[in-house]
Amino acid sequence: MPIKTKTISMVFRKLPGVSASGMGLRLSQKFVFLLFLSGLVTLCFGALFFLPDSHLKKGPSVTNEAKTDKKDAGGEALEDMTLSRSKTESASKDEKVTSSSNQGANTDTSFDYNKFKKCLLKPPLGIEHGKPSDPQTLQRREKVKEMMKFAWDNYKSFAWGKNELRPLTRNGHIGNMFGGLRGASIVDSLDTLYIMGLMDEYNDAKEWVETSLDLNSNGEASLFEVNIRYVGGLLSAYYLTGEEMFKRKVMVLGEKLLPAFNTPTGIPRGVINLGSGTSWSWGWASAGSSILAEFGTLHLEFVHLSELSNNGIYTEKVMNIRKLLNKIEKPHGLYPNFLSPVSGNWVQHHVSIGGLGDSFYEYLIKSYLMSDKTDEEAKTMYYSALEAIEANLVQKSPGGLTYMAEWRGGILDHKMGHLACFSGGMVVIGADDGAPEKRQHYLDLAAEITHTCHESYTTKLGPEAFRFDGGVEATATRLSDRYYILRPEVIESYMYMWRLTHDPKYREWGWEAVEALEQHCRVEAGFSGIRDVYAQTVSHDNMQQSFFLSETLKYLYLLFSDDDLLPLEDWVFNTEAHPLPVVRKSCLQGEGGTHDKTTSE
C-alpha cells in the first residue's frame, strides 16, 4: 500500500529530474491513473452538455424577446431571426412549442375565463338568444339562419377543409391569401354558427380546428387577412365558448405573425411566410410600401393576444404603429394609404375611406370602445381624422346624396366603394362619445351615408364601386365596378343604425337584401357572387366567400334579433365581424364582477 501511494504521488506531481528508468517500473500504474483522470475530466465537461432540458428551455424564448427589443430600436439586421417552426412538425405540437416559448417571455397564460364572464354587463347571447317577440321579425331571422345552414352544408359537402366553396363546380378553393393555412370558411364561421344555435355544425367546425388546423404552414400569407379571419375567428370562439383549445391555437398563430414587424420603423410588411418568418411588401404596393388598412387593422386582435398571454409584446407592436402615425405630418390631417416601413414616410397622397384605408379608421373608434372608453389616444385620433374627412372628402351630390369621395393629392375623385359603406355604422357607434354638441350631427351624417349606400342598391344588391359624376348618382359607370361578391358593408351599417336608432326602415332594407341574395346569388350548391348587378341575366362568379358566412349572414341575423344578442355595451366586432369583448381592466384585475355569474351562462 505505501508503494502504491508513492507511485501515484510521483506520477501526479511529475517532478523535474526524475529519470526515465526510474519511471519504467511504474508504467502500468501510470496508465491506470491517466485513464482514471481522463474519465474524470470527460465526466465533468460532459455534464455541461447533458444537463436536463428544463435548464435550457428558456434560452430560445429569451433570445426571441431580445430580438424584438432590438428590432424596436430600428434596423433590419435581425430580420432573418424568426420564430419559425419546422414545417414537418405536426399540428398537435403547436401548443407544446408555444408553451415552452412563453416561459422565456415570462408570460402567464392563466387568463381567468370565469372572471372575464363576470365582467360582462350582460349575458353574451341574451336572455333567449336574442329571440325577437315580433313574429315577422322572428320569421325573417329564421330565414337568415336557414341561409347560413344551406351555405355551411354545401361547404361541408363539397369543400370541407378548403378555404372557400366554389358552388357552381362543387369543389373547394384554396387561394393565396392565407399561405398554407386551410379552412378559412370553418374558422370564419365558428362564432356565427354558435350564436345562431347551429350546434351540430359548430361542433363539426370545432373538431376540425382541433384536429386539422395545421399552423405549421410555410406559405406566403397576408398578415391582414390571417389576422382578421383566423386570429379574430379563434379569439371570438374562445371568448364565446371558453374552449381552451381555441386559446392555445390562437396564441401559436399570433406568435407567428410577430416577425412581420421586424422593420426599421416597426410598421409591419403586408406579406409574411408563416414558416420562416420572412416578410415583404406586396409587389403592387408603391415603392415597397405597407397599406394603411392592413397595418392599421391589427389593434383589436393584438390587444386581446396580450390579454390572453399576459405578454405585452403584442400591444407594444400596435402601439408603436400608433406612435409613428402621431409623429409624422398628415396632409390636411388626412392619412394617405401607402407608408414606407423603412423610412416611415408616406409614399403617395391617395386617401380613401374605402379599400386601402377603410378599417384603419374603424379600429380607432373601436379601440376606444373596446378599452372601456379609457384609450383617450385612440379617441383623439379618431375624431381628428373624422374632422379631416368631413372637411376634405364628404360631399353632397346634386340630388342630395351624401358620399365620401377619394382624395388624390388634392384632387377629388367622386367615387365611393362598397367597402366605404361600413362608415355609416362607424360614425353612428361613435356619435355619443364626441363633443356633445355634435352628437346629432354624427347621427345625421351616419344616416345620410347609409341612405346613399342603400340607393346604390338599385337592384337590391350594390356594385363594388359607384360614382357621382357625369350626371349619374350612386351608379357604377364602369363594367369592372358592377360586380357584387356577397360583401357585408351596407348590411353592417343597417345593423348598427338599427341598434342605435331603432328606425324600422333599416330592417326593411335588410330584408330587401335577403330577398335579393336569395333571388340572384343562391344556386343549387351554395351562394355565389355575381358579375353585373345591372344585368338582366345573372352571371355568377362561382365563389362563396368566407366573409359571407362570417359577416353578411351574421349582420343580417343580428339585424333581426333583439339588442341583447351580443350587446354593444360588451362587444365590439372586428372588421371580419368577429365579436371581441370590451376589456374592463379594473374588473379583471379586481376580485368582483359586474353581474352574477349565473346571468352570463
N, C-alpha and C positions, 0 to 999 in steps of 0.2 A: 504493500500500500504506500509506504514512503517513497519507493522508487517511482511509482506511477505519478504521484503528486509532483515530484521533482521534474519528471519528464514533461508534463503538461505545462508547468511553470516555465520551463525553458522554451518550449515551442511558442507560447503565448507572447513572451517578452521579446524574443529574437534579439538577445543582447549582442552587441558587436564583439568581434574577436573570437567567437565560438567557431571551431574548426568543423569542416565538413565531415571529417572522420568521426568527430565526437557526436555528430547527429545521426550518423549512419545507422547505428543500432536502434534508433527510435523512429524510423520512417513509418512503420505500421501505425504507431501511436499518433504520429503527426497527421497521417492521412485520415484517421478516425476523427481527430479533433477538427480538422479542416472541414470534413463532411458535416460534422455537427454544427460548426459555426456558419457554414453556408446555408444549411437548412433553417437556422435561426433567423438569419438576415432575410432569406426569402419569405419566411413566415411574416415577419414584421412589415416588409414592403407590400406583400400580397394583401395584407389586411386593409391597406388603404384603398385597394381597388375592388374589394369584395365586401364592402360594408352593406348593410341591409338597404333596400330601396327606399325605405322611409326616410333615410338620412339625405338622400339625393333628390327626392321628388320635387322639392321646392325650387330647385335650380332653374329649370326651363321657364317657369312662370315668372320668377323674379326677373329673368332676362327679358321676357316679353314686356313686363311692366317698365323696365328701364328703357327699352326700345321706344315705348310710347312717350315717355317723358322727354327723351332726347328729340324725338320727332316733333313734339310740340314746340321745341325751341327753334325749329327750322332745319332745312336741309333734307336732301333725299338720299343721303348715304346709307340709310338703313332700310331702303325700300325692298331690298331683296331678303331682309329678315322678316319672315312671316309666321303666322300662327297656323301654318298648313298642317294637315294630317295626310298620311299616305292614302291615296285613293283606293288602295286594296283593302283597307280596313272595312270591316262590316259595319252596317248602321248601328248594330247593337253596342258597338264600342264607343259611340259618340258620348254617351253620358259619363262613362268612366274617364275619358280623356279630359272632359271639361271639369269633372270633379277634382282631378288631380291638379289641373292648371289653376283652378280657383284657389287652391291652398296657397299657391305662390303669390296670388294677387291679394292675399289677406282678405278674402271675401267670406261673408257669412250668408249662406243661402237659406237660412231658416226664416224665410218670409212667413209671417203668421197669417194664414188664409182666413182663419176664423175671426181674427181681429179685423182684417180687411172687411169682411162681410158686415161686421158690427158698425163699421164706419160709414156704410152706405145709409143715406137718408131714407131710402125706400127699397122694398124688395125689387131685385132686377127685373123679374118677369111679371110684376104687378100682382094684384090680388087674385085675378082669374086669367093670368097670361094676357092681359090687355084686351079681353073679350068685350067688344062694343055691345051696348044694350040695344042699339037700333038694328032691327032685323035686316034692312037693306045693306047697311054698312057691314054687318057680320057676313052676309052672303057674298059681298064683294071681297072681303078678306079671305073667305074660304076659297074663292076663285083664284086668288093670288097663290094661296097655299097649294092648290091643285097644279098650277103652272110650275111651281117650284118642284113638286114631286115628279111631274112629267119631264122636266128638264133634267133632273137628277137621275131618274130611272133610265133614261136614254143614254146619259153619260156613262152610267154604270154598265149598261148592256154593251155599248159599242166602243168605249174609250177608257175603260177603267185603268187608272194608273197613269194615263197620259195627261197632258196639261189641259187640253180642251177637246171638245167634241166637234167633229165635222158631221152635222146631221144629215146632209144630203147623201154623202157617200158612206155614212155609217162607219166611220173609223175615227181614230184618235189623231190629235195634232200635238206635236212637242214644241216646235218653235225654238227661237234662240234667245229669248229674254231671260231665261232662268238658269242658264248654264246647264249643268247636269241634273238639276232638281226636276222632279216629276210631281204629278198630282196637284197642279195648281188649282184645278177646279175643286178638288177634295178639301184642301186647306182653306180655300176661299169660302167654301160652303158650310164649314163646321158650325159657325155661330148662327147662320141663317136657319139651318136645319134644327138647331137646338131651340131657338126662340119660337119657331113655328110648331114645335112639338112633334116633329117627324123623327121620333126617337130610334126606330129601327134603322133609318137611313143615317142618322147621326152616329149610331154605334158602329155601323159599317165603315163610316169615314174615320172614326176614332181608331178602329182596329187597323185600318190601312196605315194611318200615320204612325202608329206604334210599331208595326212590323215591317213596313215597306218604304217609309220616307227615308231615303238614303241621303244623309247630309254630307257624305264624303265625296261629293262630285268634284270634277276637275274641269268644269266648263266655264265659259265666259258669260257672266250674268250681269244684268242691270242691277246696280246697287239699289236704285229707287224701286224697281218692281219687286225684287226679292223682299225688300223691307216692308212695303205697304201690303203685299199679299201674304207672304209666308210669315214674316215676323209679326205683322199685325194680326193675321189669322190665328196663329198659335197663341199669342198673348190673350186675345179676346176669348178663345176657347178655354184657356186656363182660368181667367177671371170669372167666367160664367159658370164653370163646372167644378173647379177645384181639382181637376185631374192633374196630378203631379207630372205625369208623362209629358204633357204639353209644355210645362215649365222647363223640364230638362232639355227637351228638344230645342226650344227657342233660345236657351242660353248657349247651346252649342252653335246655333246658326248666327246669333248675334256676335259671338267672338270671331267668327269667320269674316265678318264684314269690316272689322276694325282696320285691317291693313289698307283699305281704300283711303284712309285719312293720312297715310304716310306721304305727305306732300310738304313743300316748303311753307305753305300757309295754313295747312290743316284743313283746307277745303278738299273734300274727297273727290276723286275722279269717278266718272259715271259707270265704268265697267270694271268688274273685278273677277278674277279667277278664284273661285271658292276653294280650290285645292291648293294652289301655290301661293295665293295671297297677292299676286301681282295685279296691278290696276293700271288703267289708262283711260283716256278720254274717248268719247265717241268720234269716229272718223269724220262724221259730217259736222261736228261742232267746230265753230270758227277758232282757228289757232289753238287747238287743243284745250278748249275751254270746258268748264263744268257748267251745268244748266241750273238756273235758279230754282226751278220747280223740283229738281232732283235733290240737290244738296240742302234745299230749304224744307224738305218734306221727310225729315228724319226725327225731328224733335220729340214728338209724342211717343213714338215707339222706344227711342233710346232712353228717355227718362224712365220708362217702365222697365227696361232692361236693367238699369241701375237699381230701381226699387226692388226687383226680384233677386238680384245677385248681391245687393249691398256693396256694389263696386261702382264707385263714382266715375269710372273711366268713360262710360257711355254718355253720361250727362256732360262731362268735360268736353267731349268731342263736339257735341252740338252747340254748347255754349261758346266754344271757340269760333264756330261759324258766325254766330250772332255778334260776337265781339268784333270780328273783322268787318262785317257789314255795317256796324255802327261807326266804325272808324273811317271808312272810305267815303269820298264825296259821291253824292247821288244827284244826277241831273234833274233839276226841278223837284227834288225829293222822291223821284221815281227809282225803281230797282230794275235795271236792264236784265235781260235774260241770260247773258253769257258773261262768265267771270273766269279769269285765268287762275288755276290752282297753284301756279308757280309764282306769279307776280302779285296776285291779289287785286288786280285792276280789272275794270270792265273791258270786255273785248268789243262789243257792239252796243250801240244805244238803241236797241229794239226792246220795247216794253209791251207786254201782253198780259191781260188777266186771264186769257185762255191758255192754250198749250204753251209750254216752256216756262210759264210764270205762275200759273193758277194756284196750286196748292201751297206755295210759299206763304201767301197772304192768309189762306185758310188756317195754316198751322200757327200763325201768330196769335190770332184771337182764340184759337182752341188751346194753345199752350197756356194762355192766361186763365181760361175757364177750367182747364184740367188741373191747374195748380191751386184750385180752390180760391181763385182770384187773388193770389199772392204774387204772381210773376209780373211785377209792375213794368219791367223792361219790355216784355212781350206786348203788354197793353199799349205802352207808349209807341212802340214800333208800328203796331197795327193801325192805330188811329192817325199817326203821322202819314203812313202810307196811304190810308184811305182818303185823307185830305188831299194828298198829291194826285191820287187817281181821280177824285172828283174835279179837281182844278184843271186837269190836263186830258183826261180820257173820257169822262162821262159826257155823252152828247144827247141831244134831243132831235129826233127826226122831224121832217115837215109834217108828218102825220101824227106827231105827238108821242112817239115811242122812245123810251129812254134806253140807251145802249152804251156799252163800253167799247170804244174804238181801240185800235192798236196804235202805238207811237213809234215812229222810226226816225230817231234823231231830230225830232221837232216837227215832222210831217205826219199828219194823222191818216191812217188807213181805216176807212169807215166799214170795218168788217168786225163781226163778232162770232166767235166759235161756239159750238155746242158746249165745249169744255168750260167756257166762261159763264155758262148758265148756272153753275154752282153758286155764283156770287150773290144771287138773291138770298139764298139760305145763309151765306156767310154774313151778310150785312144784318140780317134780322136777328141772328143769335148774339150779335154784339150791340144791338140797339140800346139795351138797358145799362150798358157799362161805360158808355162815352159820356160826354158832357150832358147833364140832364136836359138842357135846353135843346139838344139836338136829337133827343130820343124819337120824337115824332118824325123828324126829318129822315132819320135812318129807316124807320118803319115804312115811310112813303117810298124812299129810294128802293128798298128791298122789294116792295110790292110792284113798283114800276118795272124793275129789271125782270122779275118773274113773269109779269104780264107780257113783256116783249118776247121772252123765250117761248111763252105759250103761243104767241102769234106766229112764231117761226114754225110751229107745228100745224101748218095749214092743212096737212093731210093726217093730222093727229100723231104723226111722228115727224121729227125735225131733222134737217140736214146737218152735216158736220160743221158747216160754216154758212153764215148768211150776211148779206150786205145791205147798206143803206145809202147807196149812191146810184147815179144813172136812172133816177126815177123809181127805184124799187125800194121796198122796205121789208126787212126780215125775210129775205128771199135769197136762196142760193143761185147765183147767176152763172156759176161755172159748173160744168158737168162733174168735175173732180171733187166738188164740195157737196154733192147731193146724196151721198151715202149715209146710212144710219146703221151703226154696228151695235145696237142694243145698249147704247150709253144711258147712264142714270142721271146725269146732272140736272136736267129740267125737273125730273120727278123728285130728286133730292130737295130742290128748292120748294116744290109743292109741300113736301113733308114738313120742312121747317116752318114754312108760312102757316100751315095748318096748326102745328103745335103752338105757335106763338100768337096767332090771331083768331083761330077757330072760325075763319071765314069759310063757309061750306063750298065755295067755288073751287077751292083747291082740291077737295075730294072729288068733285065733279070732273075737274081737269085730269086728275089721276085716273079716274075710271075711263075717260076717253082714251088715255094711253094704253090701258089694259085691253080695251076692245081693239085698238089698232094693232097691238102686239099679237093678239090672237088672230086677227084677220090677215096681217101681212107677213108676220115673222114665224108663226107656228107652222112647222112642217111635220111630216109623219114621224120623224125621229128626233125631235127637239125643237129648238128655236134658232133661227138664223138671221143675221143682219141682211139688209137689202141694199142694192147698189144705187137706187134712184128713188127718193121718196116721192117724186112727182110723176113717175111713170105709171101708166095705166096697167101694164103687165109687170108683175113683180119679178125681179131678178134677184135671187138670193146669193149671198157670198159664201155660204157653206161653212159658217163658223159660229159656234155658241161660245161666246167669250166667257171667261171665268167671272168677270165682273158683273155679268148679267145675273148670276146666282148670288154673288156677294152683295151687290149694290142695288141694281134695278129692282129686283123682286123683294129685297129686304125693305127698301124705302117704301115701296107700294104697300107691303104688309103693315109697316108702322103707320102709314098714312091712314089705313082703315082700322087701326087699333086705338084703344084708349091710351091716354098720355102716360099711364103708369107702366107701360111696357117699355123698358129701358128709359126711365125718366131722365130728362136732360139735366136735372139737378145733380145726378150722379155719374152720368156717362157723356163722353164726347166720342164722336165717330172719326176714325182716321179717314184718309182720303179714299180708302177702299171700303168704307162703311163698316169697318170692324170696331165695335164698341170697346172703349178703354175707360176705366173708371177715373173719376176725379181723385187726385192724391191729397188726402187730408192728413198732412204731416202731424199736426198736433194730436189728432186722434190715433194715428198708427203708432206714434211714439209714446202715447199715454196708456192708461190702464183701461179706460172705458170706451164705449162706443156711442153712436148717435141714436141707435134704436136697439131693441131687444133682438137677440139672435134669431128667435123664432120667427120674426117678421120677414127675415131675409131668406128663409128656407124655400 
